Amino acid sequence: MTKEPGAENAWRGWRAATEDALYGPGGFYRRPEGPAGHFRTSVHASPLFAGAVARLLCRVDAALGRPERLDFADLGAGRGELVTGVLAALPAEVAARTRAYAVELADRPADLAERIDWRDELPDALTGLLFANEWLDNVPVDVAETDPAGVPRYVLVAPDGTERLGDPVDGPAADWLARWWPLSAEPGARAELGLPRDLAWAAAVRRVERGLAVAVDYTHALGARPPFGTLTGFREGRETAPVPDGTCDITAHVALDACAAAGSAQANTAGAAPRLLTQRDALRALEVTGARPPLTLASTDPAGYVRALARAAEAAELTATGGLGDFGWLLQPVGVDQAPL
């Protein structure tokens, strides 16, 4: 790929370009409409999702012996939709003890409840549940591609999304690639270098003194990584080419198995081993099943039947194969003997 005259500073790795495009001045995640204006997450699909997270928080509360103060941190909070829904779904006694945090770089929404602590980073210490829904996929990463000689090189990108190959991948990034996403020697094979996500997740888990940290994202596993990577963009509800100009989301699936290992390496994570499961299995364990109501209810309580049918449809969307149900859930217990799920 030929470099254009005068573009000496235009070419950057995808990590640096994405950081500016998403979080810099005027970046995508600082726009007033928020993520919900461009794509649909489980949080936006149905209040059943917030209800399930509220039930999980109650299980964490029980595992901790119902402490005087129970923390709930929504990491990557968007515009506070999840934390608001969780507080509304909690039993009154649990809600009264819950300290709620929404962690996001955007400005605080004007209509957010005063009791929610809006901040740009996690508090130093949490006892309770840290929940990161579609946060790790927006932690920027570099992209590697195998050149004609079989050498993995950084992919550089211009502001208009044009790419070319840069220097060979080396140092800790090369170590991560060899361990977690070994590239074939076939020219054009690609990988997203997930080390920054491992470090971000480990730093988040380190803030949990006792309780559970959960990351929810599209994921893939060692031995079944996509051969050409997953980097993509979203704009106004449609998938699009990733262009680092601030007009679209830039995202890539997450190697949650690597994140789990990084989280477990933290000194304060004594307790049960981490678990990886699908959203389908996680939500079913949290009483979101998608089962249709009995037809007899239609004759005895028609309005109730319609409401139950709508809930079943929403649950089906949250757990659907080939859709939201394929998300991965990483459960990282801290200081408890088993994951409360």
N, C-alpha and C positions, 0 to 999 in steps of 0.2 A: 504494500500500500504506500503510495507516494505522499510525502508530507507537503502540504501547501505552503507557498512562500508566506513568510510573516507569521506562521503558526507555531513559533518556537515554544510558546507556553500553553498551546491549546491542548496538547496531548497529555492526558493523565491516566493513572490507573482508575479502574471502576470504583474503588473504595473512596478515593478522594473526590471524584466527580459526583458520586452518589451522595456523599456527606453534604456537599454544597447544595445539590439539587433538592434534597429532602428537608434539610435542617438549616440551611443558610438563610440570610435575609431574603424574604419573599419565597422561601422554599415551599415545596408541596405540603409538608405537614404543618406549616405555619399559616396556610390559607384559611380564610374564615369558614368555609363550608365543611372543613374537616374530612377525614377519611370516608365518612358515610356519603359524602357527595360524589364519590367515585367508585366505590365498590361495597359489596355486601358481605359483612362478616357474620359469624354466628350470633354476636351480640345484637346486630340489627335484624336478624332473621326472625327472632322470636323472644319474648320475655321468658320463655321456658329455659333459655340458656342461663340467664341471671338467676333464675330460681334454682337451677341445678348447682351453680356455684355457691349460692347461699346455703344449700344443703351440705355441700362439701365443707364450707366454713363451720357449720354446726358440728360436723364430725371432727374437724380439727380442734374445735373448742372442747369437745368431750375428751379427745385424746390428751389434751393439755391439762385436764382437770378443771375446766371452766375457770380460767384466770380472771382476776378482777378487771383487767384490760385485755381485750382481744383485738389484734391488729388485722386489718384487711388492706392490702396494697394492690391497686390496679396499675400495673406497669405497662406503659403505652396506652394511656387511658382514652385516647381520642378526644371526645368532648364530654367524657364522664358518664357515658351511657351505661356501662357495666356496673360501675360502683354505685350509681343511683339505683339501678334495678336490684342489686344485691341487698342494699339497705332496706329497700321496700319489701323484699321477700323474707327477711329474717324474722323469726319470732321476736316479740317485743322485748323479752328478757335478754336475748342475745344482742339485739340491736342496741340496747341501752349500754352494753359494755363494749361495743365495737368502736374502735378508732379507725376511721376510713381515710385512706390516702389515695389520691389520683396523681400519678406521675406522668407528666407530659411536658414537652417543650413549648407548645402553643400557649397563648394567653388563656387565663381562666375564663370559662364561659360565664356570661352575665347571670344566667338563670340557675347556676349550680347551687345546691343546698349549702348553707353556711357551714354545716358540720363537717363537710368534706374538705380535708386539707389538700389543696392543690399545690403541687411543687414540681420542680424540674429534676429532682433526683430523689432516690429512696431515702427514708430516714436511716440513721445509723444502726438501729436495732429494732427488730420486729419479733413479736411473739404472736403467731397466728398464721395467716395464709397470704402468701405473695402469689399473685396470679398475673401471668404475662400472656395475654391473648394476641396472637399475631404481632408480637413485638420483635422477636429475634429475626424474623425474615426481613425486617427493615433496619437491622444493624448492618451498615455497609460492609461489603467484602470485595476483595479483588477477584479477578477472573484469570485463570491460567488456561493456556491452549498449547497443545503439542505442535511444534514446528516440523518442517519436512525432515529434519535430522532426528526427530523423536525427542527433542528437548522441550520440557514445559517452560513456557515463557509467559510473562505478564501480558494481558491484553490491555492496550491503551485505547482511550476513547476521546473523541473530540466533542465539543458542545452539541453538534448536530447528530451524535450517535454513531458516526463513522469510526471504525476500529482499525487498529494495526497491532502488530506484535512488538513488544519491548524486550527488556532484559530477561535472562533466565531467572526462574524462581529460585531463591536461595534462602539460607538461614532458617529460622523457626517456621516460616511459611512452607518451605520445602519439606521440612520434617513432618508438618501437619499433613501435607499432601501425600507423602509416602505412607503415613500411618492410616489416614482416614479416607483418602480418595485417590488411590493409585491410578494414574492415567495410563492408558495404552500408548504404544508408540505410534499409533495411527495418526497422521497429520490431521489436525482439526478437532481432536478430542479435547473436551473442555471440562473444567471443574470450577466451582466457586470455593475460594480458600476461606474456610470457616473459622480460622483461628480467632478473629476478632469477636465472633459470636460466643465461642467457648469462653473467652476472657470476660465478656460482658455477662454471661450467665453465671460464671464463677463469682464475679463481683457482686451480683445480685443475691446469690445464695448466701454469700458471706454476711449479708445484712440480717439474715434470719437467725435469731438466737435459738428459738424452739418453734417447731411447727412444720409447715409444708410449703415448698416452692413448686409452682406448676407453670410449665411453658406449653402453649398450644400453638401448633403451626403445621403447615404442609411440610412433610418430611420425607426422607429416604434413608436407607440403611446401607452400611458397609456390605459390599458384595452385590448391591443392586442399585448403585448410583446411576443416574441417567448419563449416557455417554457424551452428551453434548451440553450438559448443564441445564439450568432452569431459569436463568436470568430473563426477566420479562418486565413489562410495564402495564399499568392500568390507568385509564382516563375515562371519566364519565360512564362508568359501568362496563367498559369494554377493555379487553386485553389489547395491548398495543406494543409496538416496538419500544424498548427502553431508550429514552433520550434524556440525558442529564441536564435538562434546561429548566427544571422546576415545574413543568406543566403536567407531569404524570408521576404516579407512584413508580418506584423501581424496587423490585422485590426478587427474591430467589428462595427456593425451598431450603430447609434447615436440616443439617446433619445432627438430629437430636441425640443420636448415640454418642457423638463426640462431645456434645454439651453435657450429657449425663456424666461422662467420665471426668470432665473438667470440674463440674460441680461437686462430685464425690471426692475430689482431691483437696477440697477445702478443709482446714483443720477443725472447723466447728460443725461438721456434718455427721458426727457420730450418730448412729441409729440405723434404721432400716435402709436397705439398698434401694436405689432409684428404680422406678418402673416406667416402661414405655408401653403404651397401649393406644388403640385407636379412639377417636372421639366417640365412635359408635358404641364401643364397649364401656367407655368412661361414663357417657350419659345414661346408658341403660343401668349401670350400677348406681346412678344417682336418680333413678326413677323416671327417666325420660325414655319411653319405650316406643311411642308411635302406634300403639295398639288402638284399633278402631273401637268406639263404644258399641255396646250390644244394641242390635237393631230394635229390641223391645223398648229401649229408652225413647225411641222416636214416637211411640204411641202414648207413653206415660208422661213424658216431659219433652215435648218437641223442641223448645228453646234450649234446654239443657243438652239435648242430643246435638243440636247444631253447634253449640259451644264446644262440646267434647270432640266433635268431628273436626272443627277448626284446630283445636289443640293437637289432635292426632296428626293432622297434615303438617303443622309446624314441627312436631317432633320427628316426623318422617324426613323433613328437609334437613334437620340438624344431624340426623344419623344416616343419611343416604350414602350408599355405596357409589363411588364415582363423584361424590360431592363433598359436603361438609363433614360427613361421617368418616372420611378418610384422613382427616387431620390427625396428627400425632399428639398425644399428651405425654409429657415428661413429668413425672411426679418425683420430687426430690425431698424426702423426709429429712428433718433436722432435729435431732434430739428426741425423737419418738421411735418406739420399737417397731412400728409398722405404718405403712402409708394408709391413711384413713379412707381408702377407696378400694 
